[in-house]
Amino acid sequence: MALPLSADFAPGETVALRPDLALPDWTLLTDPSAREALAAAMAVAGRRDRWAGLDVAEDAVRRTVLLGFAAFGVPPSVTEIAASIGLDAEAVHAALARLAGRDILVLDADGAIAAAYPFSAEPTPHRVTLARFGTTVYALCAIDALGIGAMLGADTLIESRCAASGAPVTLRTQDHGRTLAELAPADAVIWYGIAHAGGCAARSGCALKLFFRSEADLVAWRARNDEHPGYRLSVPIALQLALALFAPMIGGGQRADTATTVSL
């Protein structure tokens, strides 16, 4: 189901997290429907205004959190972040709060990191094993699961399940997470739901970006959930979309695709 393009974000437009780091990388996403889908998701979540113009502390904390998830499978603590980037704990807490306000990460009621796109600190249906890091992490949604490997330059094993039947859906990526190596079942598809509520994509739109074992399973699920607009994507096209969003995400300084260790 196609949605009208939003005037708030258009295919080809980017958000500059820093002057030298903009995303999405539209050169990685050629399919017109998928470009429209990504633009719609960026628009409904207000990404242009919320993600742009990170300060130095925000960006350092953001990158450290992402690399910490990759290295250890769990988010780093405030103490670990502070030691890694040379800020005091109060400054880290403040930066985390600002990042949560931007919907770049999610904090729980105690102020601990619950999620940082694309990672979840709690188990989800989307389990991702990172070959180079030797860790297993959880992704917030199907697209996040596909994007983690390219963001980190790591081949992945993605173990998920069909949102309609509960049957396993398994993928492997290669070429440092950039191409699809295996897909089982071979006719699995993805629903890219468009929604945003409460200022948090992790608790709204992510719940609608799902794997399905087959077209028939997606049709059955849609019959019960027709109030949720979105886009049907093949898995290879969904991987393109994930690359466009997440491949530039680390950016600058230490390259995640060449680093062999992460110090926290």
Summary of the structure (lengths in Angstrom):
residues: 264
radius of gyration: 17.3
end to end distance: 44.2
largest distance: 53.3
contacts: 899
relative contact order: 0.17
helix: 38%
strand: 23%
